[in-house]
Amino acid sequence: MKARHLLFLALLVAVTACGHRLKDGHYTLQVLSTNDVHGTWFDSTYVDNGTRNSLFAMKYYIDSIRTAFGPENVVLVDAGDCLQGDNAAYYYNYVDTVTPHLFPRLMSYMKYDAVAVGNHDIETGHPVYDRVAADLKKAGIPFLGGNAIRNDNGQPYFPLYKMIKRAGLRIAIVGYTNANIKAWLGEELWSGITFKPIIDLVQKDIDQIREKEKPDVVLVVVHSASGQGDGSVLEAEGLDIFNSVHGIDFLICSHDHRALIKDGEEAAFLNSGSHSRNVAHGTLHLEVEKGQIVKKSFETELIPVDKRKADPVMRAAFQKDYEAVKAFTLREVGILNTDLWTRDAYKGMSDYMNLIHTLTIGCAPAEISFAAPLTFNGHVKSGVLIYNDLFTIYPFENQLYVVQMTGEEIKKYLEISYARWINTISKPTDHVLNIQSNDDPRTQQRGWSFVERSYNFDSAAGINYTVDVTKPVGERITITTTVDGQPFELERTYNVGMTSYRASGGGNLLQEAGIDTDNIDARVVARYPEIRNILYDYLMENGSIDPEVIGDPKVIGRWSFVPEKLAAPALAQDMALLFRR
């Protein structure tokens, strides 16, 4: 490592010598990063006077660093997934498209230097992210995504980098978006773009930028997960880059909601987590002798955000925007005649999943539905529903696709889904749910957590089936009939409703079932708008959500874990561990 470090410093000296000449002395640069804010812009939950973590609260800490070290010595960047996840983002994405979009205004107010494009930003569609990119550009803030390549001319669709000067240093901020977007989102959302692996481009890009711009410092901001550094996961290239690419001083990662910092000899690594919970802070010290950088060192920290520290001046500046979003949020949309808990989905059929399946089956020509709980432990109380509740019921802008699958593929798909969800057991004290005694940083779950991601635990509707917890993978699922009483046929082709995320390859369930998601269009027989909109339309037509209606076995069928005498106590035990009951 020492030899590699000295070689890099020698190369850096050579580059510096060929460009501008730094004055001798000590230089200190402060780097602040945020990521995966997911629309948590306002400090209010909009209802019940609740408060939460927010950009307003993060500004307090950002201003504190700027005050302590001088704003001329601070760089502030965001690593993406800004435009999805909250009512405010949805409102300015799709409801009020006349008022200048709120997000670029917030970034300008907080004096961000650059923002990387996230996969959920692409999920909003061309009209939204193209508009946001243009507004950010007007504010002098690039929306970076150098690996999103235009199909028509081979050039980056978004800017690759920006040069700034801070702390007396020339700084290149280089940005990339997630390389695996094609696996989750329908092509209509990213038409005209090809997403290339970051690791295939970044070293060449850094070398060319260093040659052309002669920066003293290089920050690389990627909307990619930290990963394991083994090159095995396309959406998680962070540590791959950190461990192999030369010429980077700061690598800012995101996507996995995993707060992580590292400081090495060549570079520092920052990932603040998600949802405005932390600000990541890195400090770079440089020693310059005879105009050349001869030594550098790093310090890194995660600054926990106290939601009570929301900046009152910023709140006042955006009060009009908040009031508009709040009015939209509090609009009554119908009646809910039962409590909905997403966690109930883990132990069998539930009102929550019955609702999602009912919505899917109601979209012709869907005969069967695949769906999973999309929040780990969401809850909506019975009573009058407001639009805000729809974000809890369905938090993402997933569209609905109807895809042709054979009976054999459907059975294999369910075997794969339940293989992630449950274990094979022989006694009630065994863990039937696939859980481990380990904290989960993504869900903020302490103690026991699922080994796999619960948003990939798809159950089915439109058929009657059982899941035998005593059988090995591949032998658990027994499908008897469709809801009309007809035998389920392995050879027959069925129309299956699923999210655009799943149809595009999200979670790899279709791929493992032997379906080529790169050519999914050949199987798609219908496309519907966002599922939350389908839910809204259902409420406008029916007025209420009733458990008897959404749980009608003649519409959605029945499924259960068997044998019940073994499965029921094991499920109760594991649910108690997961939710401390």
N, C-alpha and C positions, 0 to 999 in steps of 0.2 A: 504493500500500500504506500509506503514512504517513497519508493522509487517512482511509482506511478504519479504521486503527488508532486514530486520534484520535476518530473517530465512535464506535467501540465503547467507548472509555474514558469518553466523555461519557455514553453510555447506562448504563454500569456505575456511574458516579458517581450518576446519577439513581436507579437501583435501590437502591444502597446507602443513599442519603440517605433513601429512603422506608421503610427497614427499620431493623434495629438499627444502632447506631453503633459503628464500630471505634475503638479508641484510636489516637491518632497514633503512628507509629513504623514500624519495619521488621518484616515478617513473613516467615518462611521455612518452607515446607512441603515435606516429602519424600514422594514418591510412588513406591512399588515395585509392579511388576506381573509376573505370570507368565501363561503361557497354553500351551495345547496340551501339557499335561504328559502326557496319555495314559497315566495309570496308573503312571507312574514314581515311585511313592511310596517304596518301599524302595530302599536302596542296594545290594541284592544281586540278582544274576541268578538266584538260587535253586540253581544248579548250579555245580559246580567252584569254589566259593568266589569266583566272579567278582563284581566291583563295577561300579557304573555311576552316572551322574548320577541325582539323586533329589530329592524334597522334603526329605529329611533333610539333604542337602548345601546346598540352597538356603537352608534355615533358618539356616545359619551366616552367610551374607551378610546375610540379613534382620535377624538379631539384631545384626550388626555395625553396620548403619545405625541401628537403634533405640538401640544403646548410644552411638553417636557423637553423635546429634542429640536423643535423648530419645524414648521411645515415644509421648509425647503430641504429637509433631510429625511422625509417620509414618503414612501411609495405605498399606494393602496390599490389592491386588485381584487377581483371576484372571479371565482372559477366555475361559474355557471349553474344552471337550473334555477333561474330567477323568475321565470314567467309562468309558473304553474304551481298549484298547491294551495291557493287561498282565494277567498272571495274577491279580494282587491285585484289580483292578477286576472281572474276570470272576467271581472267587470270591465277592465280596460282592454282586455283582449277582444271581447266579443259583444259586450253590451253597449258601452259608450266608445264608439270608434271615431268620434268627431273631436272630442277633447284630446289634446296632445297626451300621448300615453304616459302614465304616471311613472313607470320604471325609469326611463331615461331622465326624467326630471329629478327623481330621487338620487340617482347616481351623480348627476351634475351638482346637486345641492351638497352631497357628501364629498365631492371632489375626488371621485374614483379616477384612477389613471387608465384602467383598461378592464374589460370584462370578457371572459371566455364564454363561448356558446355551449350550452348543455343539451343533452338529449331531450329533456323535457321542454327546453326552449324551442327546439325543432318540432316537438309534438304540437305546438300551437298552430303550426301551418305557415305557409309562405306569407299570407297577408299580414300576420302578426309579427313574425320575426324580421321580415323585410322592413316593415314600418319601424320597429324598435331599433334595428341596425341603423337606419337612416337618421332617426332622432338622436341616437347616441353619437353618431358621426358629427352631427351639427354641434353637439356639446363638446366635441374634441375627445370623445371616449370611444376607442375602437371596440367593436364586438368581434373578438378574435376567434378564428377557426381555420388555421392554415392547412389542415388535412381534409377540409370539405372542398372538393375539387369540382369545378364546373365541367359538365360534360361537353359543352360546346367549344371551349377553347383551352381546357387543361389548366386554367389558372384558379387560384383559391377563390371560393365564393365569398368568403369573409376575409378580412385582412389577416396577414400572418404575424405582423409585429408592429410595434410603435417604438420610436426613440424618444426618451425624455432625459432631462438633466436634474439630478438631485444630489445633495451633499457634495457638489463639485465634481460629480461623476457622470459620465455618459452611460445611460442605462437602456438596454434593449429589453422590451417586454414582448415575449413570443407566446402565442396562444394556439391551442388545438382543442377540438371537440372530440366527443367519444367516437371511437372507430366502429362501434358495433350498432350504430343507430339503425341500420338496415334490418337487424334481427328483431327489432321491437316495433317499428313504425311503418305504416303503409306508405308506399312510394309516392302517393299523392301529396304527402306532407313534405317530402324532400326531393320532389321532381327536379331533374336537371343537375343533381349533385351525386358525386361518388365519395364515400368516406373511406379514407385510406388509413391503415395502421400508423399510429404516431411514430412508433419505433422505426419504421421504414424511412421516415422523412427527417426526424428531428436532428440527427447528427449532421447531415448535409446542410440542413437549414441553418443550424447554429454556426457551422464553419463559414457559410456564405455571408451570414449577417456580420460575423466578426471580421471577415475580410473586407466587406463593403463599408460598414458603419464604424468600425474600430471602437466598440463599446468597452467600457471598463468593467461593467457588470451585466450579466444576462439573467433575467427572470423568465422561466418557462411556466406558463399557466395552462394546465390541462384539465379538461373535464373527463377524467379517467380515474378509476379506483386505484387504491394503493397496490392491491394485489400481493402476490408472494415473491415477486421478482424472478419467477421461473419461466416467464414468457408463455404461460399456458392459457391465459384468459385475455381475449381481445379487448374486453371492456375494462380491464384492470392492468394498465401498462405503467402505472406510476413508479413502482420500485424497479421495473425493467429499465426504465429511463434513468432513474437515479443511480443504478448500479453500473450502467454501461456507457452513458453518453458523457463526453468531455465538453468542457467549456460552459457549463451551467453553474450559476452561483446559487440560485434558489429554484426549487421545483415545487410548485403549488398544485396539489391534487384535490380531488373531490369525488363525487358520484356515489361512493359507498357509505356516506354519512358516518364514517369512522374517524373520529378525532385522532390525529397522529402527527407527531413532530419528531424530527431527527436532525442532528447536526453532525456532519462528517468533516473530512479534511478538505474536500473539494467543493461541497455544496451542502445546503440545508434543505430540509423537506418539511413542508407545511400542509396540513389538512385540518381545517377547523371543525369538521363534523357536519352539522346541518342545522337548519331552522333557527339561526341566530343565537345558538347556545354559547358559542365561543368566538373570539377573534384570535386568529393565529398571528404570532408576532415573532419575527426573526430579525436579528441584528448582525450586520456584516462589518467586521473591522479589517481595514486594509492599511498596510504600511508601504509607503512609496519612498524609494531612494533613487536618486539620479534619474527621476522621471519614470521609474519602473516599479511595478508592483512586486514586492519581494516577499510579502507575507500576508496571509489572510486567515481569519478565524470567524466562527459563528456562535451565536447563542440563539436558542429557540424557546418559546413558551406558548402555552395555551392560556388565554385570558378568559375565564368564565364570565359570562354576561349576566348581570343582575337586571331582571326585567323592570325593576323599580327605578332604574337609572335613565329611563326614557327622556330624551332631550325635549323640554317643554317648548323651546323656540322652534324646533323642527316640527313638533306636533302642531303648533299654531300655524306654521307656514303651509301645512297640508291639510288643515281642518276641513276645508271645503271638499276636498277629494274624499276624505274620510266620511263625511256626512252623506255623500252620494253613494258610496259603497255600503254604508250602514243601512240606508233606506232600501237599497236593493236586497240586502241580506235579510232584513226583517219582514219582507213581503210574505204574507201567508199564501201557502200553496195547496193546502189540503189537511186531512186528518189522518193520524196514525193510531190505529186501534190496538196496538201491542207494542211493548218495548222491543227494540232491535239491538241485539248484542252480536258483534262480529265473532267474538270468541266462542259462541255456541256452535259455530260451524265446525269446530275441531272434533266434536264428539258425535256428530251425526247430522241429520236434517235439522234445519233451524229456520225461524221466520226470516232472518236476514237473507240467507241464501235462497230460500223459497221465493223471496221478492225478486232477486236478481234473475233467477231462473224463469220466473213468470214473465218478466219483461222480455227476456231473450226468446222464449217460446212464442211470445206474441208477435214476433217479427217474422212474417212469412218470407221464405218458405221453411223456416227453421222447424225441425221435428225434434231435435235433441239439443240440449244446452250444456256447455262446459263453463264453469265459473268457480272462482276462488274468493275467499275473504281478502279484501285489499287493505284493510287496516288491522293491526294486530289485536286491538282491544277497543274497537269503537263502540259507542253507545248512543242511541237516539231514544229519548223518552216518548212514551205514548202521549197523544194529545194533538194540539194544533201544530202542524208542520210549517216552518218558515223556510225560505230558500236556503238559509244557512245549513239546515239539517241535510239538505241534498248533498252538500259537500262531505258530510260525515258518511252518509250512506254510500256515495260513490265519489271518491276524492280525485279521480284522474279523468283526463279528457280522452279516454279510450273510446274508439268507435266500435260498432258491432259488425262483424262479418259473419256471413253464412257460408260454410265450407263443406264441400262434399267429402265424406269419409266412408270407407267400408265398415261393416260390422266388426270385422277382424281388427281393423285399425282402431276403432273405438274401444274395443276391449283392451287392446295392448296399451293404448293411451291411458286408460284408467288404471291399469296395473302399474304403469310408470308413475302416475300421480300419487297413488296410495303407497308406493314404495318409498317415497320421500316423506310421507305423512306418518306412517305407522310402522311398528315392528311386529315380527312374528312372536307370539307369546304362548306359554303353556299353562300359566297359572295367574290368578287375579292380581298377584303382587308384582308381576313383571310390568315393565314400562311398555304399554301398547303404543303410546304416542312417541314419535322419534325425537326425544328431548334429551338434554344434557345439563349437568350442573355447571353452568357457565354463563357469565353475563353476556348480553347481546347489545352491543353499542348502537345498533341501528334502531332497535325498538325501545332502547333505554330500559330493557328488562333486566332486573337484577335477580340472581339466583338461577333458577331453571329457565331454559329457553329451548326453542326448536333448533335442531341441527340444520335443517333446511329452511328456506324462506316460505312462510305460510301463504304468501300470495301466489305460490305455485301449487297449492293443495286444491286441485280442481275436483269437484264432484260433478255429477251429471244429473240432468232432468230429462223427462220425456221417455224414460225407460224405468223398468223395475229391476233392481239388482241388489245383491248382497256383497259384503266384503268380509271374508273369513279371516279373522286375526290369527288363527292357528296354522294357516297355510303359508308356504314360502312365496316369495315374489314370483309372479307369473301364474299363480294358481289361486289367487285370492278372490278374483272377481267372477261372479256368476250372474249373467244377465238373462232374465227369463223372458220378459215380454216388453213390448212398447205399451204406451198408455192406453191404446185402443184394444189391448188384449191380444194383439197379433204376436206370434213368436218372433223373438229377435234373431235375425239371420246374419251370420258372419259374412256371407257372400254378397249381401245386398248393400247398395249405396244409400246412405242417409245424409240429410242436410243438417249440419251441426252449427249452432250459433256459438260464437266465441268472440273475445275481444280482439281488436286489431293488434294489440300487443302480442297476444298468443298466436294469432294467425301469421304474424310476421316472424315468429320464431322465439319470442320471449319465453324464457324458462326452459327452452330446449325440449319441451314435452312432445311437440309434433315431430321434431327431428328424431328423437329416440323411438318414436312410433313408426319411423321409416318414411316420413313425409318430407319432401324437399320444399322447404319454405322459401327458397330462392325463386321457386316457380309456383308460388301459392295462387297466383292469379288464375291459373288453369283450373283450380278447384273452387274458386270463389263464385258463388251464384247470386249473392246479394250483399250490398253494403248499406249500412244505416249510419246516422249521425252519432254523436257522442251519447254514451249510455245514460249519462245524467240528464240529457235532453229527453231521452226516451222515458225516463222516470218522471220528468216534469210533465210530459204529454199524457202519461198514464194518470197522473193526479188530476190534470185538467179535464180528462174524460170521465174518470171514476169518482173523483172527489175524496177518496179515502183509500187507505191500505188496510185490508182486513185479513187476519190470519187464516180464516176459513177459505177465502178466495185465493190468496197466494199459495196456500198449502193444498189446493185441490189435487188429489192423486190422479184424477182423470185428465189433468193438464200437465202436471210435472212428474207424476209417478212416485215411486217410493224407493228408498235405499236405506240400508242399515248395516251396522257392524254385527257380525255373528261369530260364534254363539253368544247370545245376549248375556247369559249367566256368567260368562268369562269376561266378555268385553266391557260390560257396564261398570263393574267395580274397578277394573283397571283404568278405564277412562276417567272415572271420578277421582281416583287417586292422582293421576297425572294432571288433571285440570286443577286440583287443589295445589299441586306443586307450582304450576305455571302462574297461577293467579292468587296464591297464598290464601286460599280459602279453607 
